[in-house]
Every structure is written in C-alpha cells, then in structure tokens.
Amino acid sequence: MRTVDPAKYEAKRRAILDAAAWCFSEKGFERTTTAEICRAAGISTGSLFHYFPNKRAVFVGIFEQDADETTALLAAAGAIEDPWESILHVVAQVSEQLLQPVAAKLVLEVAAQCSRDAELADLVQGNDRALRDGLTRLVTRAMDAGRIDPGLAPRTAASWLVALVDAPLSRVILEPDLDPAAELAVMKELITRFLRPVLPIPPPAAGRVADTGEISPG
C-alpha cells in the first residue's frame, strides 16, 4: 500500500485552492466548473476528487485555509515583543492580502454565497470573530503597556480596525491600478492617529488664556 507524504499532500491541496481562488474570483462560484479548476491547477479531474469531493468543498476549503492562516498570523503577532508593532503586523498582513484584486473579488463572491449557504456563512463569520478577538487581545496588551490610548474600549477599537482593513475592498474592484503600498501607508497613518494616546497640551510659559482660547499677554 502506497503511503502519502503529508507535506506533499498539503502542498498540492494548497495549490488547488490557490488555483480555484483565481477561478472563483474571475467567474464566480456558480459559473466556475471543476474542469476549469483542474486546468488552472494543472491536474486531472480524478486528482481533484482525491483532495475534494466536490466544487463546494473546494470553495469552503479556501476559507478554512484562511482560518488557519489567521490563527498562525495572530500567534506570530503575539510573539512580537512590542505590542504596538504586533498590531501593525496584523493590519499589514491582512491588508496586503485584501488589497490584491483576486482576494477582493473573492470576498465579494463569498458574501453573495453566504446569503444562500448558512454553513459557509458560519465559517466566514467565525473567521471574522477570530480576527476581532485576536486584535482585541493585542489592543488590550498595547493599552496595558501604555502604547495606545487607554480611553478606548479594546473590543470596539478592534472592530474598527477590522472595518478599516476591509474598507479598500470596493476601491480595489473599481480602481484596478490602485497602489497597494501607498494605500497601506495611509492606512497605517490613520491607525496610528486613531490608536495612539493624545498627549496633553502643555500650559503656556507666560500669559493667560482668554475666553477665545487665544493666549493673551499679561
């Protein structure tokens, strides 16, 4: 009996999912055929069914893989010593992925499918919760270290971080020439201004503050 090399099996499975993601992003779930997935992955139909029982299983597998990647990303971020850098690491990694046209189109497609597939909707919502929960932990750690504004509610701040990361998706579709690096730089600046503590304004060295808020002499 031939033994299966787990590493090779997983590598082939991932290659199939990557090829399928491109197919689904281009034509949508309904119009994509298993034959097209096989051509994109460079495998036979028989080989495909060795890894996935049907087309839906391939589609679901993309988002199961996403869940595994999110878990690994959050674990790596938690190991970063500087809690502020750990937040930026997660935001950068997720944003760079979502700023790619294939990923953006795929997100729109899964949103459409979730309205008809409760099991898929639960999986996608679970992925979203996992990211929010992970960011909440990172925000709390950074807050405890005095690296971000202590007046923010960690869960709410994490939810807005996810919303900010998701925001460019529609722009990627409408503006295919969008520069991901430039968008990411602006996003990091917005997040910095949102999360970092507001420093108190020191009192004037001399003079008094008038009712208008202006410093007047004497």
N, C-alpha and C positions, 0 to 999 in steps of 0.2 A: 504493500500500500504506500503510495507516494505521500510524503509529509509536506505540509505547507509552511513556507518560510513566513512567519508573521510580519516581518519588516517589509518583505516584497509584496505581500498581500495588501498591507495597509498603503504602501506607496501606489500600487495600481488602483486601489479603491479611491484614493485621493485624486489621482489623475483623471479618473472617470468623473468624479464630482466637479473638478475644475472645468473639464470639457462641457459637462452638462450645464454648468452655471452660465457659460457663454451662450449655449444654445437657448436656454430658457430666457436669458436677458434679451436676446435678439428676436425671438419669435413668440415668447410666452409659453406657459405650461401646456395649454390646450393644443397649440399648433406644432409643438415640437414632437417629433417622433423618436422612438427608440433607435431607429436606423440612423437618424441624424446624430444622435448622441454617440453611437458606435463609430460613425465616420470621424467625428470630431476627436474621439478618444483613440482612434486607430485600433479598434478591437472588433471582434465578431459579435453578432447578436448572442450567440451561445455564451461567449465570455462575459457579456454584460450580466446575463441572468445568473452567472456564477457568483456575482457580487451583490446584485439587487434583484428582487423578484419581479419588479415592475417599474414603470416610469415614475409613479408617485413615490415609491421608495427612494428613487434617486433624488427627487426633488426634496423630500423630507431629509435625506441624508446630508444635503448641503447645509441645512440649518442645525442639524445635530453636530456637524463638524464645527459650525460657528460657535455652538455652546462650548465645545471642548476648547476651542481657541480662546474664548473669553475667559474660561476658568484658568487657563495657562497664563494669559496676559495679566489677570488680576493677581495671581500668585507671584509672578515676576515683579509686578509693581510693589507688592507688599514687602518684597525683599530689598527694595531701594531704601537706603538709609535716610535720605532727605524726603520727608513726607510731601513737600511741595513738588519736588521733581517726580515723585511717584504718580501724582495726579496728572501732571503734564505728559508723562509717559503714556498713560492710558488714553488720554484725549488724542495725542498724536497718532498712536497706533490705530485707533478706531477711525479717526478722521481720514487718515491716509487711505484706508480701505474704502470708506464710503465715498470719497471724492473721485473714485475711479468709475468711469461710465458703466462698466459691466455691473459693478456692485449696485450702483444707483438704480439701474433698470431692474435688477433682480429684486431690490427692496420694493419697488412699485408693484412688481408681479406678485410677490408673496402677499402683499397687502390685499390684492384682489382675490387671491386664492383663499386667504384666511376667512373671508366672508362666506365661503362655501364649505370650509373644511375645519370643523371645530378642533380636531386633534392637532392639526397644523397650527391653528391659532394659539392653542395652549402652549405648544412648543416655542413659538416666536415670542409670546408674552413672557414665558419663563426665561428666555434668553435676555429679554429686556430687564426683567426684575433682577436677574443675576448681575447685570452690569450696574444697575442702580444701587443694589446692595453693596457691591464691591466699592463703588465710588463713595457711597455713604461712609464706609469704614475708613477709606483713605482721607476723606474730608475731615472726619472726626479726629483722626490721628494728627493731621496737619493743624487742626484747630487747637488740640491739646498742646502741641508744640509751639503755639503762638505764631504759626506761619500764615494763617489766614484769619479773616475777620471773625472774632468769637461771637458776634451778634447774629450770625447766620444760623438757620436751622439746617443741620447736616443733610437730612433726607431731602429737604426742599432744594438745597444747593445742588445735590447730586442729580435731582430730577431736571434742573435747569441746565446742568452740564450735558446731560444726555440730549436734551432738546436742542441745545446749541450745536452739538455734534451732528445731529440729524438735519439741521436747517439747510445745509447746502445741497441736499439731495436733489431737490427740484431744479436748482440752478445748474447742476451738472447735466441734467437732461436738456434743459433749454439753451445752455451755453457750453457746447462741447469743447470749446477752446479754452475753457477755464483753466487757470494755472493752479494746480493743487498746492504747490509750495507757497505761493502767495496767499492763497485762501487760508492755509494752515497758520501762517504767520499772523494774520489778522485775528484769527480765532484765538490764538494763544494770548494775544494782547488783550482781547475782550475778556477772556477768562481771568487774566491777571488783574485787570481793573475791577472785575466783579468780586473776586475772592480775597484779594489781599487786604489787610487791615487798613483803615483810613487813619492816617497819622493825625494827631491833634495839631491844630494851628497854634503856634506859639504866640504869646501876647506881644504887643509892640514894645520895643525897648523904651520908647518915650511917647508921651502924648496920651490922649484919651480917645475912646471910640464914641463917635457921635451917634445920634439916633439913626442916621442914614447908613451906618455901617462903615463909614469912612473914618480914617484916623485923622483927628484934627490936633493941631499943636496946642500946648499949654495944659 
